[in-house]
Amino acid sequence: MNLNKNQTTRISFIVLILFMSCTIGYAAINQNTIWHDHGIVFPTVNATTGYWVGTTQIITNTRAATFTTLDTGQGANELYDMNQDVLTTSDVNFTSVEADEYFLNAVNITDSIPLKEASYIIETDGTFIRAINGTTGATDYSGTNQTALINQVCAISPNNGIVVLKAGQYVSTGSIVITTMGLTLSGEGYNTLLNSSLLGAAQETIIIDADFVTVRSLRIIDSSEDSIATSNNNNLKIYDNYIFNSGEEAIFLDTSDRSWVFNNYVSGYAEDVAGSPGIQLSARCDRNTVTNNLIKTGNGPGVGVQGSQNIVSQNKIYNGTGANWKGVELRQDAGEGTHYNLITNNQIWRGASYGVDVQANCEDNTISSNSIRSTTSGINVNADRTKLEGNIVFNSTSFDIWLNDGSELSIMNNLVYGGSSRSLQIDGTVTEVTIIGNKFMSKPVYIQGQYITFTGNTITLSTNKGLDLNGIDYSTITGNTIKDNNGQGIHLRGNGQYNLIDNNLIVETATTPTQNPGIQVDVGCLNNTIISNEILGHGTAITNNGSTKIKDNVGYTAAGDTRYNAGNLEMWNSTAWIVIGP
């Protein structure tokens, strides 16, 4: 294709730049796809044959670069035959490129980094291994000790260099240790296999011992300890790896900050040490992101978090194999605490323990917009100022949401249904909980504790009572809709006192009001107020405790009789609506 100054400089086409003759200086860029969401500036392209990598992919002579639009900025007669050759005497610079943007799931990793030549390309036939110099094309190193050669090449590569492991099986006889800052160790995906079955006990397959390192596109099997591990290193990227059958963690970060772990496939972990997470942020790991990983079939948490300001998002975690399994576990970090983490948009299912477990002393964390099903308890909380927002929790074998301990907790806009025991369980040591805008279905809500605000919620289709308040004090139950349950709408018991129950709509709790009333207050519950509630088709059972205030409620009995009451301790003498005494 010829271009002149009268033609547009932005045209759509596919560039297939073939091998060029070095004698005339043509660029030899092998085929692939360049990913970016808008124009970027490419450096002068003038290369010999070899391996070139961008930020996310290897370009080899078997893959093609696909440009959707190019603007060269060169004018007429300076770009020749775009289906084949670029004349190097013009040193063509692409001033903008519009290309198909590439997302790894929902993570855009198309950074504007120029293409870089690989430092070394390593290939193997399963036994013999050789390292090809990425600049000269010469074989600089070869032999049969695969781990030793890979370590040698990683050590001599320059900072920010690239080591490519071609497809093939590499048998690990020791740990691969990366000590070069900024090094990228890249395979060619599933077909680059690191077989760790010959590793001795307690040996990691890959140890990262430098900052800004990237490990990507490898398949790792049968590690005796961790498959990929690091300690005290920051700004790492670990992605696009397939990791099977790790003795402990598949990916282990210790005291690591600002690192990304994404798009990894993890299957089989904690096989030797029960309780080891599939992906672990351990001991003061701060501001890391764990996203878009698939983690399954392990006897430990899918993701374990110790540290602060981390994000765990859009992971799929499922098929836990033992009692030590949890979807995501936030565990106390003795060094600085586990605070201000965001656990969001994960899918967690089929495990023998908690979907999300927030342990003691893990304050100020947010659990939002997750889908959790078929676990023992969907979400378990033991720490102050935890926020549960917009989650869907269903089919738990015990409590869907369980607040064991903590204060200043927030439960907002969650959908909870289908559990085997209780939709929400709040234990007696819990204080200052705000529960707003949730929908609880099929099982009762059980609340102990003090200073509880329960407002704007719906409880429906419970196989038992709707709202069970056992020993609750100084709390407000207001503006809720409680309907079609098979028991009391609201049952206040356990010597609860100084509670306000007002402006609730309670509908069809049962067909016999004297047995299953709309609101029931038991003996020993003192100084409570029941005001301005509307009860349809039921009675209000009030055990004669001598200090309950009942005012301005409206009741419509099953027989269609309308009853009102007003004033302190003023009650209608009608068993169709109010029951006095035990």
BELDA-V948860 format. One record per backbone hydrogen bond with DSSP energy under -0.5 kcal/mol. NH is the residue of the N-H (numbers start at 1). CO is the residue of the C=O. If there is no record, write none. Layout:
nh: [NH/NH]
co: [CO/CO]
//
This chain:
nh: [3/7/11/13/16/17/18/22/24/25/26/27/28/29/30/34/36/42/42/45/46/52/53/54/59/60/60/63/64/66/67/68/69/70/71/77/78/82/84/85/87/90/91/95/95/96/98/99/99/103/104/105/107/108/109/111/113/116/118/119/120/121/122/123/125/129/130/131/132/132/133/134/137/140/140/141/143/146/149/150/151/152/153/154/155/156/157/160/161/163/164/165/165/166/166/168/170/170/171/172/172/173/176/177/178/178/179/181/182/183/184/185/185/186/186/187/189/191/192/193/193/194/194/195/195/196/196/199/203/205/206/207/208/209/209/212/214/215/216/217/219/220/221/222/223/225/227/228/229/230/231/232/235/237/238/239/240/242/243/243/244/245/246/247/248/250/250/251/252/253/254/255/255/258/260/261/262/263/265/266/266/267/268/269/270/271/272/273/274/275/276/278/279/280/281/282/282/285/286/287/289/290/291/291/292/294/295/295/296/297/299/301/302/302/303/304/305/306/309/311/312/313/313/314/316/317/317/318/319/320/321/322/325/326/327/328/329/330/331/331/334/337/338/339/340/340/342/343/343/344/344/345/347/348/348/349/350/351/355/356/357/358/358/359/359/362/363/364/366/367/368/368/369/371/372/372/373/374/376/377/378/379/380/381/382/385/386/387/388/389/389/390/392/393/393/394/395/397/398/400/401/402/403/404/404/405/408/409/410/411/412/413/415/416/416/417/418/420/421/422/423/424/425/426/427/430/431/432/433/434/435/435/436/436/437/439/440/441/442/445/446/446/447/448/450/451/453/454/454/455/455/456/458/459/460/461/463/466/467/468/468/469/469/470/470/471/471/473/474/476/477/478/478/479/481/482/482/483/484/486/486/487/489/490/491/492/492/493/493/497/498/500/501/502/502/503/505/506/506/507/507/508/513/515/516/518/519/520/521/522/525/526/529/530/531/531/532/534/535/535/536/536/537/537/538/540/541/541/542/542/543/543/545/549/550/551/552/554/555/556/557/557/560/563/565/570/570/571/574/577/578/579/580/581]
co: [79/4/70/67/14/15/16/20/21/21/21/86/47/27/28/66/34/40/94/92/44/59/116/57/52/31/58/60/31/32/65/98/98/11/96/3/75/1/81/81/85/87/88/71/93/71/69/36/97/101/107/103/104/106/107/109/111/53/51/162/162/132/164/130/128/143/123/141/121/130/138/119/133/131/138/131/129/144/145/146/147/148/149/150/151/152/153/181/158/184/120/163/186/122/164/191/168/193/169/170/195/171/205/175/176/207/177/179/211/180/161/183/214/163/184/216/217/188/189/168/191/192/219/170/193/194/221/196/200/226/227/176/229/178/207/234/183/237/185/239/192/242/194/244/244/203/249/250/206/252/208/254/257/213/260/215/262/218/241/265/220/267/268/223/225/277/278/278/228/280/230/282/283/286/236/289/238/291/241/264/294/243/296/297/248/246/247/247/272/299/273/301/302/251/304/253/280/306/284/308/259/311/261/289/313/264/293/316/266/318/269/275/326/327/327/279/329/281/339/288/342/290/311/344/293/315/347/295/349/350/298/298/322/300/354/355/303/357/305/329/332/333/361/337/363/364/310/341/366/312/342/368/315/346/371/317/373/374/377/378/328/356/380/330/357/359/361/384/341/387/343/366/389/346/370/392/348/394/353/353/399/400/356/402/358/407/383/365/410/367/387/412/370/391/415/372/417/375/376/422/423/379/425/381/402/381/431/432/386/434/388/436/391/414/439/393/441/396/398/398/444/444/401/446/403/427/406/450/451/409/433/453/411/434/455/414/458/416/460/466/424/444/468/426/430/473/433/452/476/435/453/478/438/481/440/483/442/488/489/445/466/467/491/447/468/469/493/449/497/452/500/454/476/502/457/480/505/459/507/462/464/509/517/518/467/490/520/469/491/472/526/475/529/477/500/531/480/504/534/482/505/536/511/512/512/539/539/490/541/492/522/524/499/549/501/529/551/504/533/554/506/534/535/556/556/577/519/539/540/579/521/541/543/528/548/530/565/533/563/535/555/561/557/555/553/550/567/569/572/574/574/540/578/542]
//
